[in-house]
Amino acid sequence: MTEFLDTEGAHGLLSREQTPGISLGWLRQGISWTSTQRLEAVQHISHG
């Protein structure tokens, strides 16, 4: 499940990166969002 989220996040970053006028801020937000989702998933699994 986490792999699917990571894959979706990667596709989103790639599509944004191809968009003209992209800023590092948008890229960082995408990375931080993916990291947050990953942490939540790990915590959910650990709590079982």
LUMTIMI-508585 format. One record per residue: x, z negated, y of N, C-alpha, C in turn. Coordinates in steps of 0.2 Angstrom, whole numbers, plus 2048, in hexadecimal, padded with zeros to 3 digits. Atoms other than C-alpha are relative to their C-alpha. Layout:
XZYXZYXZY;...
# end
This chain:
8048007FA800800800804800806;7FC8007FA80E7FC80C804806801;7FC7FA80081780C8077FB805804;8057FB7FC80781680D8007FE807;8008017F980780D81D806802804;7FA7FE7FD819810820801808801;8007F87FF81782381C7FB802805;8057FE7FA8088248288047FF807;7FC8027FA81381B835805806802;7FB7FB7FF8218288327FD806803;8047F97FE8158378347FE7FF807;8028017F980F82F844806801805;7FA8007FC82082D84B803807801;7FE7F980082583F8467FC804805;8047FC7FC81684684F8017FE807;7FF8027F981983C85F807802802;7F97FE7FF82C84085E800808802;8007F97FF82785385E7FC801807;8037FF7F981C85086E804800806;7FC8007FA82485587E7FF7FA805;8008057FB82884888B7FF7F97FC;80180680382883A87E8057FB803;7FC8057FD83082A8848027FB7FA;7FE80580583A81D87A7FC7FA7FF;80580680182D81087E7FB8027FB;8057FE80582081A8748037FF7F9;7FC80080782D81B8658017F97FE;7FF8088028318088667F97FD7FE;80780380281E8048667FE8027F9;8017FD80681C80F8578047FC7FA;7FC80480482A80684E7FE7F97FF;8028078008257F58537F97FF7FC;8068018038137F884D8018017F9;7FF7FF8078197FE83C8037FA7FD;7FD8078028247EE83B7FB7FB7FF;8058058008157E383F7FC8017FA;8047FF80680A7EB8328037FF7FA;7FC8018068187EA8258007F87FF;7FF80780081A7D78297F97FD7FE;8078038028077D48287FF8017F8;8017FE8078077DD8178047FB7FB;7FC8048048157D38107FE7F9800;80280680080E7C38167F97FF7FC;8068008047FD7C780E8018007F9;7FE8008078057CB7FE8037F97FD;7FC8068028107BB7FE7FB7FA7FF;8058068018007B08017FC8017FA;8047FF8067F87B97F37F97FF800;
# end
